[in-house]
Amino acid sequence: MERWNYYLMGLVMLLLANTTFAQPTFVNGNDPRPLDKHWQKRDQLSDEFSGSQLDLNKWKNTDPARWIGRAPGLFQESAVSMNANNMCITNNTLPEPQVINGQNFTHSCGHVISNNKVTVGDYIECRMKANKTFMSSTFWLINYRNEGSGCDQRVTELDIQECVGYINSTASWNQNFDQSMHSNTHSRNVSCDDPVGSKGNSVEMSGKVYDDFHVYGAWWKSPTEILYYLDGVYQYTVNPVAPFNLDMYIKLVTETYDWNPTPADGGMQMNWEDRTTRYDWVRTWKLVDAPAGTETIAFKDAPTNIPAQESYTVELNYLANSSRDVVVEFWSAEGWQASNRKTVSAGQGTVSVSVNLPEAPAPGNGYIWKASIRPVGGDWTTSLQSISVTDVTVTPGQLIADGTYEIRSVANGSNLGATSRDNWVAVELSPANYNDQRWMVKHLGDNVYTLQLYATWDGNKFLEVSGGQCANGVQLSTTSQNSQNQQKWKVEANGDAYMLKPMNCSSRALDVRPEDDKVHIWNASVSNVNQQWRFLADGSRNERQLAALSPEDAHIRSYPNPVKDLLTIEIPEGKAMVSIFTSNGALVKEQEITQGDLVNVSGLAPAVYLLQVQIASGSHMLKFVKE
């Protein structure tokens, strides 16, 4: 009963906190605000759309002096209405086609603009449900060139969400605009030397954009950094090609895209609801200083998908005025399971707290993380702040253990690799003991992994979907980054093999390309053998196996042997990649050499080592003794 009362009291405190302090729509652990700041709503740039008419103090319904629409879609005031506490923009065909400025308009759509401007540092979010037509549903920001002066006479555009409900079969460009969040930044019409260009990103959603309402958000963190969020969860960061330091208006628009032609039947053969984009609300927030004396905690990275195990470590950021206890608790739907605390000093910092359970929790939903900051030795009644993560799922466990693997195709027996001669794009290679076909696999949670090439002499190389695209046939490449969704891979069991799906595009899977040695993504299918892969543990190699791959070659030798500090390796010509392994196959050093280069082994422990020398003609194995 005591635990149940504790649980109820925690829920009551959480509800009171949520009703007292309005905050942006962030899932626990995704709020980027510093601990000494609070979000404050900018009322003149926020609207719940609860009135019977559009609030013209905050919004303008169309602006024909600046923009009448992109043919064949003409902006009309009549397209905008208020319905069921939503601002609605309804697409339709015009009663009669119109010719304006030599352009033919056949459809009506809407254009709503804020009267006030968003500025650097603001977080902007909108809850929107897209229409089902070939016309767009959008939420974005823009400035007007003629409002600036000097070098600020230029245009910056920050697109948070652009999508369509229907993609014409004759469309010239398609990046899953009907089932993705698609964001962009544009710099154009510059007056001085600011660069012109666009940079953006996208993430695939679980269904169509018109299936339900979604919250689309962007934190304009700085002129060079914009963070994007979908349903309160961080997705990606975009760094514009030019500084975004000009205040911008909010735009809520439906329009036509020139790449998505009007269907032959006009595309409006559907009911009012399906032709309508609904905006439930728009909210804009700015960061302000927290009240003096505030003490607070926040999950650094809320662990919402965790494997079934007996111990977990959670990181929290804290702000404390004096020594405090940071307490972490783990709850199931039945109640409290375990907790632990750490004492922190006054100030701001990050603390790791490990929680040990009596047994691994059963896979499923309904688990909760709770954390609080308290006086040292205090119980839950003395908490200065309490927070909860209520959407925790326990998964059956990690499918692939962290480590180094060859990733081999079931379809043709080739290894996944990336070589310098192929400019580090992903290719199929005949299995061999080369580091450019070995991958370091790291688990991020919920069986999502990064795959890093073991060959690092040309920098870190992570497997990614080129350009973050989401379409059949997109080739895979490598990049030095690993933070974006196109560089993260969901691994799913498929019989005695595995399927790998990019996190930016869950409807596709890693697929061999039959016409050449390249690797691409294709529609995910458990029955497609081209998408079945096996992970072969690198640690299974031993001295005998390594030596069997590389017969001795009289043209390659190393000396002195034994060696204390510097090892000389003679090669016939050109360059060679030198890899040094322990006797059980663990890589301890790697270096590219030319004739006459020395390899410094002074840092190695005394032992017998295997020396692999990879040249153009093949790989050759030697031994040496380190004194």
DRENFIFI-358447 format. One record per atom (N, C-alpha, C): z, x, y. Coordinates in steps of 0.1 Angstrom, whole numbers, plus 2048, in hexadecimal, padded with zeros to 3 digits. Layout:
REM DRENFIFI-358447
ZXY ...
//
This chain:
REM DRENFIFI-358447
8008087F4 800800800 80080980D 80881480C 80881D818 7FA82281B 7F3826810 7E582C813 7DC821818 7DE814813 7D5809818 7D8806827 7E580782B 7E8805839 7E3810841 7E381C83C 7DE828843 7CF825845 7C882083B 7BA81E83C 7B6813846 7BE808846 7BB7FD84F 7BE80285E 7C980A860 7CC80E86D 7C1818872 7BB820869 7B082986D 7A4821872 7A181686A 79680E86E 79880787C 7A480287E 7A87FC88A 7A6805896 7AB812894 7AA81C89F 79C81F8A1 794820897 785823899 77F8188A0 78280B89D 77B8008A4 7807FF8B3 78C8028B5 7918028C3 78A80D8CB 7888198C5 7818248CC 7738208CF 76C8198C5 75F8168C7 75D80B8D2 7678028D4 7657F88DE 76A7FD8EB 7728078EC 77780C8F9 76D815900 76781E8F8 75F8288FD 7508278F8 748821901 73A8208FD 73382D8FC 72C8308F2 72583D8F0 71783A8EA 70E8448EB 7018438E5 7028408D6 6F683D8D0 6F58398C2 6F38468BA 6FE84D8B7 6FD8598AF 7048578A2 6FE85A897 70585A88A 70F86688A 71B864884 72586F885 72087C882 72388688A 71F894889 71289788F 70B88D895 6FE89089C 6FF8908AB 70A88C8B0 70C88C8BF 70C89A8C4 70389E8CD 7028AC8D1 70B8B08DD 7138A68E2 71B8A98EE 7258B48EC 7288BC8F6 7338C68F5 7408BE8F5 74A8C48EF 7578BD8ED 75E8B98FB 75B8C1905 7618BF912 7598B691B 74F8AF915 7478A591C 748897916 74488D91E 743880919 73587A91D 730871916 72486A91A 72885E923 72185D92E 723852938 71584B93A 71583E938 709837939 704836948 6F7838949 6F0836956 6EB828957 6F381F95D 6F081195D 6E380D962 6DE81496D 6D1810972 6C581496A 6C881C95F 6BD820956 6C181B948 6C9811947 6CD80A93A 6CC7FB93C 6C87F5931 6C67E6931 6C87E1923 6D17D6922 6D27D0915 6C87C4913 6C07C291D 6B67B791D 6BB7AA918 6C77A691E 6CE79A91A 6CB78E923 6C479092E 6C1786938 6B577E934 6B277393C 6A776B939 69A770940 69C77A949 69078094F 69278F950 687797951 6887A5952 68F7A995F 6987B295F 6A07B696B 6977BF973 6927B997E 6887C0986 68F7CA98F 69D7CA990 6A47D5996 6A37E298E 6A17E1981 6A07ED978 6927F0974 6897E5973 67C7E796D 6717E1976 6667E7974 6597E197A 6507DD96E 64B7D196F 6427CB965 6347CE969 62E7D8963 6217DE966 6207E4974 6177ED976 6157F5982 6067F8983 5FE7ED987 5EF7EF987 5EA7F9991 5F27FD99B 5ED8079A4 5ED81599E 5F5817993 5F582398C 5EE82397F 5EF818978 5E981896A 5E780A966 5DB806962 5D87F995E 5D77F894F 5D7803948 5D7803939 5CB80B934 5CA80E928 5BF815921 5B680B91A 5AA80A91E 5A1800918 5A0802909 5A07F7902 59E7E9906 5AB7E2909 5B77E990B 5C47E290D 5C77E191C 5C87D6922 5CB7D4930 5DA7CF932 5E17D693A 5EF7D393D 5F07C5944 5F87BC93F 5FA7AF945 6097AC946 60D7A7952 61B7A3954 61F798949 61578F946 61878493D 61B78992F 61879692C 61B79B91E 62A79E91C 63179E927 6407A2927 648795928 65279391F 65A78891F 66878C91A 67278291C 67F784917 68277A90C 68677F900 6887768F5 69377B8EC 69D7728E9 6A87758DF 6AE7838E3 6B27858F0 6B87918F4 6B079D8F2 6A379C8F2 6997A78F1 68F7A68FC 68B7B2901 67F7B290A 6737B4901 66A7AB902 65E7AA8F9 6517AD900 6497B58F9 63B7B78FE 6327B28F3 62A7A88F6 6227A28EC 6137A58EF 60C7AA8E5 5FE7AE8E6 5F67A28E2 5EA7A18E8 5E17958E6 5D37998EA 5CA7908E7 5BC7918ED 5BB78A8FA 5B478F903 5B2788910 5A977C90E 5AC771916 5A4765915 595768917 592771920 585776923 585785925 57B78C920 57B79B922 57A79D931 57F7A9936 57F7AC944 5797BA945 5717BD94F 56B7CA952 5727CE95F 57A7D995F 5817DF96A 57E7EE96B 5797F2977 575800979 56B80596E 5637FC96A 559800960 55E800951 56B7FC94F 5707FC942 5717EE93D 56F7EC930 56F7DF929 57D7DC923 5847D2928 5917CE923 5907C191B 5957C190F 5957B5906 5A37B1902 5AD7B9904 5BA7B68FF 5C57B790A 5D07B0908 5DB7B1912 5E77B890B 5EE7C0913 5FA7C790E 6037C991A 60E7D1918 6187D1922 61C7DF926 6227E0933 6257ED939 6327EB942 63E7EF93D 64A7ED944 64F7FB947 6537FD954 65780A95A 664809961 66D81395F 67A813966 678816974 68081097D 68081398B 68782098F 690824986 697830988 69383B97E 698847980 693852979 69E859970 69A85D964 6A286595B 6A187395F 6AB87B95D 6AC889962 6B0892956 6AE89F959 6B28A994F 6C18A794B 6C48A893E 6D18A793A 6D4899934 6CC88F937 6CE881932 6CA87F924 6D187691D 6CD871910 6C8863912 6BC86190C 6B585490E 6B284E900 6B68428FE 6B483B8F1 6B082D8F3 6A98288E9 6A381B8E9 6A38158DB 6A78088DA 6A68028CD 69A7F98CD 6907FC8C5 6837F58C5 67E7F28B8 6777E68B7 6707E28AB 6617E18AE 6587E98A8 64A7EA8AB 6437DD8A7 6377DB8AE 62E7D08A9 6267D489E 61F7CB898 6167CE88C 6087D088F 6047D089C 5F67D189F 5F17DF8A0 5E47E18A3 5DE7EE8A5 5E37F48B2 5E97EC8BA 5EE7F18C7 5FC7F88C6 5FF8008CF 60B8088CE 6188018D1 6238078CD 6318048D2 6368128D6 63B8138E3 63F8208E8 64B8208F0 65182B8F1 65D82E8FA 65C83C8FE 65A83E90C 65884C910 65C84D91F 65A85A924 65D85D932 652864939 650862946 64586994D 64986A95C 644874963 645874971 637872978 63786F985 62B86D98C 627879994 61B87E992 61788B999 61888A9A8 61487F9AE 61487E9BC 62287C9C3 62C87C9BB 63A87B9C0 6408899C2 6398939BC 63D8A19BE 6378A89C9 63B8B59CB 6358BD9D6 6348CB9D1 62B8D39D7 6298E19D3 6268E29C4 62D8EB9BD 62A8EC9AF 62F8E19A6 6388D89AC 63D8CD9A5 6338C19A5 6278C39AB 61D8B99A9 6168BB99C 61C8B6992 6178B7984 61D8AB97C 6188AA970 61C89F967 6238A495B 62F89F958 6368A294C 638894945 636894938 637887930 63F88A924 64A883922 653885916 65287890E 64B879902 64986E8F9 65486E8EF 65C8638EE 6678628E4 66285C8D8 65B8508D9 65584A8CD 6488448D1 63D8478CA 6308418CB 62C83D8BD 6298308BB 62582C8AD 61B8208AE 61581D8A3 60D8118A2 611809895 60E7FC895 6117F5889 6067F487F 5F97F7884 5EE7F687B 5E480187E 5E0809875 5D6814877 5C980F871 5BF80F87A 5B180B876 5AC81586C 5A5810862 59F819858 59582385E 59082086A 586829870 58D83287B 59B83287B 5A283A884 59E849883 59D84F88F 59885D88E 5A486788D 5B086288E 5BC86A88D 5C8862888 5CF86787E 5DA85F878 5E4868873 5F086887A 5FC86F875 607865872 60385B86A 60D852865 61484B871 60C84787B 612841887 618833884 61682E878 61C821874 62982286D 62D82F86A 639830862 64083D866 640841873 64684D877 64B84C885 655855888 658857896 65086389B 6488608A5 63E86B8AA 64286E8B9 64587A8BB 64A87E8C9 6418898CE 64188A8DB 6388948E1 63D8988EF 6388A38F4 63A8A7902 62D8AC908 6298A8914 61C8AB919 61E8B1927 6178BC92A 6178C2938 6088C293C 6058BB948 5F78BA94C 5F78B995B 5EA8B9961 5E88B796F 5F18C0978 5F28CD974 5FB8D697B 5F48DB988 5FD8DF991 5F88E499E 5F88F399F 6018FA998 603908998 60090E98A 608917986 60591F97A 60D91996E 61290E96E 619908963 60F906958 61290994B 609907940 6068F893E 5FA8F5939 5F68E8935 5F68E7926 5FB8DC920 5FB8DB912 6058D190D 6068D08FF 60E8C68F9 6168CC8ED 6228C88EB 62A8CC8DF 6328C08DB 6328BD8CE 6398B28C9 63D8B48BA 6428A98B4 6468A98A6 64789A8A2 649898895 64A88B88F 65288B883 65788087F 65E87E872 65B87186C 65987185F 655865858 66185C856 66084F857 66B846856 66A840848 674838844 675833836 66C827834 66782183F 65E81683E 65581584A 64F80A84C 646808857 64E806864 64880A86F 64F80A87C 6537FB880 64C7F287B 64E7E487E 6577DC875 65C7E486A 6657DD860 6727D9867 6777E1870 6857DE876 6867E5883 6917E388A 6947EA896 6997F8892 69580289B 69A80F89A 69E8148A7 6A881E8A7 6AC8248B4 6A58318B5 69D8338C0 69683F8C3 69D8458CF 6A08528CE 6A78598D9 6A38678DB 6A586C8E7 6A287A8EB 6AD87F8F4 6B288B8F2 6BB8918FB 6B389C903 6B189A90F 6AA8A3918 6B48AE91C 6B68B6912 6C18C0914 6BF8CA91F 6B38CF921 6B08D892B 6A18D792E 69C8DE938 68E8DE93B 6858E392F 68B8EB926 6838F191B 6878EC90D 6908E290C 6958DE8FF 6988CF8FF 6918C88F6 6938BA8F5 6968B78E6 6A18B08E3 6A68AD8D6 6A389E8D3 69D89B8C8 69988D8C4 6A28888B9 6A487B8BA 6AD8748B0 6A78678AC 6A986489F 6A4857899 6B0851893 6B3844897 6BF83D892 6CB845893 6CD84D89E 6D98548A0 6DA861898 6CF866892 6CF87288A 6C587C890 6CA888892 6C1892898 6B589588E 6A9896894 69D89888C 6968A6890 6948A989C 68E8B68A0 68F8B98AF 68C8C58B2 68C8C98C0 67E8CE8C4 67A8CA8D0 66D8CE8D6 66F8D68E2 6688E18E3 6698EA8EF 65B8E88F6 65B8E1901 64F8DF908 6488EC90D 63A8EB90F 6338F7913 6368FB921 63B8F1929 63E8F4937 64C8EE93A 6538F3944 6618EE946 6608DF94A 6698D7943 66A8C9947 6768C7950 6748C995D 67F8C8966 67D8BE971 6738B596F 6708AB979 67689D974 67D89697C 682889978 677880974 67A87796A 66F86F964 673860963 66A857963 66C849961 66B846952 67383B94E 672836941 66682C940 65E82D935 653824933 65581D925 653810925 653808919 645801919 63C806910 62E802911 6287FF903 61F7F5903 6167F38F8 6087F58FE 6007FC8F6 5F27FF8FB 5E98028F0 5DC8058F3 5D38098E8 5D18188E9 5CE81E8DD 5CB82C8DC 5BC82D8D9 5B58378DF 5A78388DC 5A483D8CE 5AE8438C7 5AB8488BA 5AD83C8AF 5B38318B3 5B58268AA 5AD81A8AF 5A18188AB 59880E8B0 59D8008AE 5997F78B6 59B7E88B4 5957E38A8 59D7DC89F 5977D7893 58B7CD896 5827CB88D 5777C288F 57B7B4893 5867AF88D 58B7A2890 5937A189D 5957AC8A4 59D7AC8B0 5AB7B08AE 5B07B08A1 5BD7B589E 5C97AD8A2 5C67A18A6 5D17988AA 5D278B8A2 5CD78C896 5CE78088D 5DB77F886 5E677E88E 5F377E889 5FC776893 60977388F 61176B897 6177738A3 61E76B8AC 6247728B8 62D77D8B4 63677A8AA 6407848A6 6397918A2 62F79189A 62879D895 6217A48A0 61D79D8AB 6157A38B6 61F7A98C0 62C7A78BE 6367AB8C9 63E7B78C6 63F7C08CF 6497CB8CF 6567C68D6 6617C88CE 66E7C38D4 6767CF8D8 67B7CF8E4 6857D98E9 6927D28EA 69C7D68E1 6A97D08E1 6B17D58ED 6B17E28EF 6B77E88FB 6B27F68FE 6B47FA90A 6B280890E 6BF80D915 6C381A911 6CF81F916 6CD82E91A 6D2831926 6D183F92B 6DF84492D 6E2851929 6EF85692A 6EF864931 6F9867938 6FB87593E 70887B939 709888938 71588F934 71E891941 72B88D93F 73488F94A 741896944 74889C94C 7548A3948 75E899941 76489D936 76F895930 77B895939 78388B938 79088A940 79889793E 79F89B948 7A88A7946 7B28A493B 7B48AE933 7BE8AD929 7B98A891C 7AC8A491B 7A689E90F 7A78A8904 7AB8A38F8 7AB8AB8EC 7A38A48E2 79A8AA8DB 7908A38D3 78B8AC8C8 7858A58BE 77E8AC8B3 7718A58B0 7688AC8A9 75B8A68A5 7568AE899 7508A6890 74A8AD884 73F8B6889 73E8C2885 7338CB889 7278C7882 7288C3875 71C8BF86D 7218B6863 7228A9866 72889F85D 72289F84F 7298A2845 7248A3837 722895831 71788E834 715880830 70F87F822 70988981D 70488A80F 70A896808 7138947FE 71A89F7F8 71989E7E9 7188AA7E2 7188A97D4 7268A67CE 7268A27C2 73389F7BB 7398AC7B7 7448AF7BE 74C8BB7BB 75A8B97BF 7638C37BC 7718C17BE 7768C77CB 76E8CE7D2 7728D47DF 7678D37E9 76A8D07F5 7618CF800 7668D780D 75E8DD814 7628E3821 75A8DD82C 7628D8836 75D8D1842 75F8D984E 7558DA857 7578E1864 7588D786F 7628DA878 7648D1884 7658DA890 7608D489B 7628DA8A8 76E8D48AE 7768DB8B6 7838D58BB 7858DA8CA 78C8D38D1 7918D68DF 7A08D38DF 7A88DD8E1 7B78DB8E0 7BE8E18EC 7C88DB8F1 7D08E08FC 7DB8E98F8 7DF8E88EB 7E98F18E5 7E68F28D6 7EF8F98CF 7ED8F98C0 7ED8EB8BB 7E38E88B2 7E28DB8AC 7DE8DD89D 7E08D2896 7DC8D1888 7CE8C9888 7C48CE881 7B88C787F 7B98C2870 7B88B586E 7BA8B0861 7AD8A985C 7A98AC850 79E8A684A 7A289E83D 79D89283C 7A0889831 79388582A 79488381D 78987D815 78D87080F 786865811 78985880C 77E852804 78184B7FA 7788427F3 7798347F8 77282B7F2 77381D7F6 7818177F2 78781E7E8 79481A7E3 7A081F7EC 79D82A7F3 7A782F7FC 7A783E7FC 7B2844802 7B4852804 7B385A7F7 7AC8657F7 7AA86E7EB 7B087C7ED 7AE8827F8 7B488F7FA 7B3893809 7BB89D80D 7BA8A181B 7BF8B081C 7BD8B6828 7C28C382B 7C28C583A 7CA8CF83E 7CB8D184D 7CB8E0850 7C68E385C 7C78F1861 7CC8F086F 7D48FA872 7DA8FB880 7D0904888 7CD8FF894 7C490789D 7CB90A8AA 7C79148B1 7CD9188BD 7C79108C9 7CE9108D4 7C89098E0 7BB90F8E4 7B29068E9 7A590A8ED 79A9028E5 78E9078E6 7829008E0 77D9098D5 7799038C9 77490B8BE 7709038B3 76D90A8A8 76990389B 772907890 7768FE888 77F90187D 7798FB870 77B902865 7768FE857 7838F9850 7828ED84A 78D8E8842 7888E4834 78E8EA82A 78A8E781C 7948DC817 78E8D2810 7958C780A 7938C87FB 79E8C97F3 79D8CA7E4 7A18BD7DE 7988B77D6 79A8AA7CF 7A08AD7C1 7A78A37BC 7AC8A57AE 7A08A57A4 79589E7A7 78989E79F 77D89B7A7 77189E7A2 76589C7AA 76388D7AB 7608887B7 75D87A7B9 7518757B2 7518687AE 7468627A7 73A8617B0 72E8647AC 7228627B5 7228537BA 71E8517C6 71D8447CC 71F8447DB 7208387E0 7228367EF 7308327F2 7338307FF 74082B803 74B835805 747842805 75184C808 75384F817 75E85481B 76185582A 76886382C 76386A837 76A87583C 772871848 77E875849 786872855 78C88085A 78D881867 79288D86D 79B889879 7A589187C 7AD88E888 7B389B88D 7B789B89A 7BE8A68A0 7CB8A18A4 7D68A98A0 7E48A48A1 7ED8AF8A5 7F98AC8AB 8038B68AD 8068BD89F 8098CA8A0 80C8D1893 8178CA88B 8148C887F 81D8C1876 81E8B2877 8168AC880 81689E883 80F896878 812889876 80B88086D 801878874 7FB86E86D 7EF867873 7F385F87F 80085B880 80485388C 80485B899 804869898 8048718A4 7F68778A7 7EC8728A1 7DE8778A3 7DA8758B2 7D58808B7 7D087F8C5 7C187A8C6 7BA87C8BB 7AD8768B9 7AA8768AA 7A486B8A6 79F86A898 791866898 78986B88E 77B86888D 77886587E 76E85E87B 76A85B86D 75B85C86B 75786085F 74985F85B 74985684F 74384A851 74583F847 73983D83E 72F84683F 722843837 72084F82E 72B853827 72A85F81E 72585B810 71C86280B 7178607FD 71986C7F5 71E86A7E9 7208757DF 7158747D5 70D87F7D5 7028807CC 7068877BF 6FD8857B4 70188A7A7 7038997A7 6FE8A07B1 7008AF7B1 6F38B67B5 6F48C37B7 6E88CB7BB 6DF8CD7B0 6D28C97B1 6C98CB7A6 6C58DA7A4 6C38E17AF 6BF8EF7AE 6CA8F87B4 6D09017AD 6DB9097B2 6D49137BC 6DC9167C7 6D79207D0 6D492D7C9 6C89337CC 6C59407C6 6B69437C9 6B194D7C1 6A39517C3 69B94D7B6 68F9477B8 6889417AE 6799437AF 6729447A4 6639417A4 6619327A3 65892C7AB 65691E7AA 64891C7A4 647917798 63B918790 63590A78D 62890978F 6218FC78D 6218F977E 6248EC77B 6238E876D 6148E676A 60C8E2775 5FE8DF773 5F68EB76E 5F88F7775 5EF902771 5F690F76F 60490F76F 60B91B76C 60C925777 607922783 60792C78E 61492B795 61893679C 6249367A4 6209327B3 62992C7B9 6289297C8 62B9367CF 62393A7D8 6259477DF 61F9477ED 6219527F4 61B954801 619962803 60D967806 60A975807 605979815 607986818 60298B825 5F298A826 5EC98C81A 5DD98C81B 5D897D81D 5E097381A 5DD96581D 5E396182A 5E896A833 5EE96683F 5FA95D83D 60195F832 60E95982F 60D94A82D 60194482B 600936827 604935818 607929814 60C927807 6009267FD 60192E7F2 5F692F7E9 5FC92E7DA 5F392D7D1 5F692E7C3 5F393C7BE 5FC9427B7 5FA9507B2 5FD9517A4 5F695A79D 5F995D78F 60796478E 60F95F786 61D964785 61E973784 62697978C 62898878C 63598B793 63A997791 64699B797 64599F7A5 6409967AE 63E9997BC 6479917C4 64C9977CF 65598F7D8 64F9847E0 6419857E1 63A97A7E8 63896E7E0 63E96D7D4 63D9617CC 64B95E7C6 6559627CE 66395F7CA 6699587D7 67294E7D4 6779467DF 6869457DF 68C9477EA 69B9457EB 69D9377EF 6A49307E6 6A69217E7 6B491F7EC 6B59177F7 6C39147FD 6C49057FE 6CF9007F9 6D28F27F9 6D98EE807 6D38E480D 6D88DF81A 6E18D2818 6E18CD80C 6E88C0809 6DE8B5805 6E38AC7FC 6DB8A17F7 6CE8A67F1 6CE8B27EA 6C38B87E4 6B78BA7ED 6BA8BD7FA 6B18C2803 6B28D1804 6A78D9804 6A88E7803 69E8ED80E 6A18FA811 697902818 69390C80D 68691080E 68091A805 67B92680D 68293180C 67E93D813 67894780A 66D94D80E 666957806 66F963805 66F9697F9 6789757F7 6729817FE 665982800 65F98D807 66198B816 66A99481B 66E992829 66A99E832 6619A782D 65D9B3835 6559AF841 6509A3842 64999E84E 650993854 65E992852 666988858 66997D84F 672974852 67596884A 66995F849 66795983D 65C95083B 662944833 66293883A 66792C834 65B923831 65A91D825 64F914822 65090882B 644904830 6448F8839 6368F1838 6368E483C 62A8DD83E 6248E084B 6188E584B 6128EA857 6128E0862 6188E486E 6178DB879 6208CF878 6288CE86E 6308C286C 6288B586A 61C8B7864 6138AB862 6178A3856 612897855 61588F849 608888845 60088E83D 5F4888838 5EF89082C 5E8889823 5E2890817 5DA89C81B 5DC8A7814 5D48B3816 5D98BD820 5E48BA827 5EA8C3831 5EF8D0829 5EA8DB82D 5ED8E8826 5FC8EC82A 6018F4821 60F8F9823 60E907828 61790B831 617918836 62691D836 62892883D 63692D83E 63993084D 646930850 64A93285E 65793885E 65B93E86A 66894586B 67393B86D 67092F870 67A925873 67E91C866 68A917866 68E90E85B 69690285F 6958FE86C 69D8F4871 6968E6872 6898E6871 6828D9872 67F8D3865 67D8C6865 67B8BE859 6708C3850 6658C8856 65A8CC84E 65D8D9847 6688DF84A 66D8EB843 6788E9839 67A8DC836 6858D882D 67F8CF822 6838D2815 67D8CC80A 6878C4801 6848B77FF 68C8AF7F6 6878B27E7 6908B67DF 68D8B97D1 6918AD7C8 6888A87C0 68B89C7B8 6878A07A9 69089D7A0 68D89F792 68289778D 67989C785 66D89577F 66B89A771 672894768 67289975A 6798A6759 6728B0753 6788BE753 6738C675E 66D8C0768 6698C7774 66E8C1781 6698C578C 66D8BF799 6628BC7A2 6648B27AB 65B8AF7B6 6618B37C3 6598B97CC 65E8BE7D9 6588B67E4 6608AF7EC 65B8A77F7 65F8AC804 6568AE80E 65A8B381B 6628A8822 66D8AC829 6758A2830 66F89C83C 6648A1841 65D89A84C 653890847 65288F83A 647887834 64A884826 65487B824 659879816 64F87180D 64486C812 63A86680A 631870803 63287D807 629887802 6318917F9 62A8997F1 6318A37E9 6298B07E8 6308BB7E5 6298C87E3 61F8C67D7 6138CB7DA 6088C87D0 5FF8D47D0 5FA8D77C3 5F08E27C2 5E38DC7C6 5DA8E47CC 5CD8DF7D0 5C28E47C7 5BD8DC7BF 5B48E07B4 5A88E87B8 5A38E67C5 5968ED7C8 5988FB7CC 5A49007CF 5A690E7D3 5B59127D0 5B991D7D5 5C69227D2 5D191E7DC 5CD9157E6 5D69117F0 5DF9067EA 5EA9037F2 5F48F97EE 5F58EF7F9 5F68E27F6 5F68D8801 6008CD7FD 6018C2805 6098B7802 5FF8AB7FF 6048A27F6 5FB8967F2 60588B7EF 5FF87F7EF 6088737EC 6118767E0 61E8747E2 6278777D7 62686D7CB 6258737BF 62486B7B3 62A8727A8 63486C7A1 63B872796 63187578A 62686E789 61C87077E 61287B781 61288078D 60988B791 60E89878D 60889E783 60D8AB77E 60B8B6788 6028B5792 6008BE79C 60C8C07A5 6158B67A4 6218B67AD 62E8B97A5 62C8BE799 6378C2790 6398D1791 6468D5794 6498E3795 6558E778E 6568F3789 6628F8782 66890478A 67590578B 67C910792 68191A787 67B926787 67F93077D 68893A784 69493A77F 69F942786 69B951785 69C958791 699966792 6A396E78B 6B096A78B 6BB971785 6B9974776 6AF96D76F 6AE96E761 6A797B75E 6A1982768 69A98F765 6A499A762 6A19A2758 6AA9AD755 6A19BA756 6A79C5753 6A09D2754 6949D274B 6959CD73F 68A9CD735 67E9C573A 6819B9740 6779B1745 66F9B7751 6779BD75A 6719C3766 6689CE762 66D9D7759 6659E2755 6589DE74D 6599D3746 64D9CF73F 6429CA748 6459C7754 63B9C375D 6349CE764 6399DA763 6349E676A 6349F2762 6299F675B 628A02753 628A0E75C 62CA19757 62DA2675F 61FA2A764 61FA3076F 612A34775 614A4377A 60CA4C775 60EA5A778 60CA5D787 605A5478E 602A5679C 60EA527A5 618A4C7A0 624A477A8 630A4E7A2 638A547AB 644A5A7A6 64EA5A7B2 65BA5C7AE 666A5C7B8 66FA687B5 674A6E7C0 67DA797BE 686A7A7CB 691A827CB 697A887BF 69EA7D7B6 6A1A817AA 6A7A787A1 6B1A80798 6BEA7F79A 6C5A757A2 6C3A787B1 6C6A6D7B9 6C4A6E7C8 6D1A6A7CF 6D4A707DA 6E0A6D7E2 6DDA647EE 6D3A687F6 6D1A61803 6C2A5D804 6B9A66804 6ABA62807 6A2A647FA 69AA5A7F7 692A597EC 683A5B7F0 67CA647EB 66EA667EE 666A5F7E3 65CA577E7 653A507DE 645A537E1 63EA597D7 630A5D7D8 627A517D3 61DA4E7DC 614A437D8 606A497DA 5FCA437D3 5EEA497D4 5E9A487E2 5EAA3D7E9 5E4A3B7F7 5E9A2E7FC 5E6A2C809 5E9A1F810 5F8A1C811 5FCA0F80F 609A0B810 60FA06803 61CA05802 622A007F6 62F9F87FA 6329EE7F2 63F9E77F4 6489EC7E9 6549F17EE 65E9F77E5 6699ED7E4 66D9EA7D8 6789E17D5 6829E87CB 68F9E87CF 6999EE7C6 6A29E37C0 6A39E47B3 6AB9DA7AC 6B79E17A5 6C29D97A3 6CC9DE79A 6C79DD78C 6CF9E2782 6CA9E1774 6CA9D376E 6D09CA775 6D09BC770 6C69B3778 6BD9BA781 6B39B3788 6B69AE796 6C19B179C 6C49AD7A9 6BE9B67B3 6B69B07BD 6B09B87C7 6BA9BC7D1 6BA9CA7D5 6C49CF7DE 6BD9D67EA 6B09D87E9 6A99DF7F5 69A9DC7F4 6949DB7FF 6859D97FF 6809E080C 6759E780A 66F9EE816 6609F1813 6589EF81E 64A9F381D 649A01822 641A0981A 63FA1781D 630A1B81D 62EA27823 621A2E822 624A3B81C 61AA43818 61CA50812 624A5981B 62FA5F816 637A6881D 644A61823 645A54823 651A4D827 65CA4F81E 668A50823 674A5181B 67CA4481B 683A41810 68BA3580E 699A3980E 6A1A34817 6AFA37818 6B7A2F80E 6BEA35805 6C5A2E7FA 6D4A327FB 6D8A38807 6E6A3D808 6F0A32807 6ECA2680A 6F5A1A80A 6F7A147FD 6EFA187F3 6F1A137E5 6FCA197DE 703A117D5 70EA167CD 708A1E7C2 70FA297BD 70AA317B2 707A297A6 6FBA2A7A0 6F7A22795 6E9A26791 6E4A20786 6D6A21783 6CEA15789 6C3A18790 6BCA0D797 6ADA0D791 6A7A01793 699A00790 691A0079D 686A0779D 67EA097A9 670A037A6 66D9F87AD 6609F17AC 6589F67B8 64C9FB7B5 6429FF7BF 6369F77BE 6339EE7C8 6289E57C7 61D9EB7D0 6119EE7CA 6069F37D1 5FA9E97CE 5EE9EC7D4 5E39E37D3 5DF9E17C4 5E19EB7BC 5DC9EA7AE 5E69E37A5 5F29E17A9 5FC9DB7A1 60A9DF7A4 6149DB79C 6229DE79D 6269E8793 62E9F2797 6329FD78E 6419FF78F 647A01783 655A02782 65AA1077F 664A15786 66AA22784 679A20783 681A2B780 68FA2A780 694A36788 6A0A3578E 6A6A40794 6B6A3E794 6BDA49795 6CBA49795 6D0A4C7A3 6D9A437A8 6DFA467B5 6EDA4C7B3 6EEA587B9 6FBA607B7 706A597C0 
//
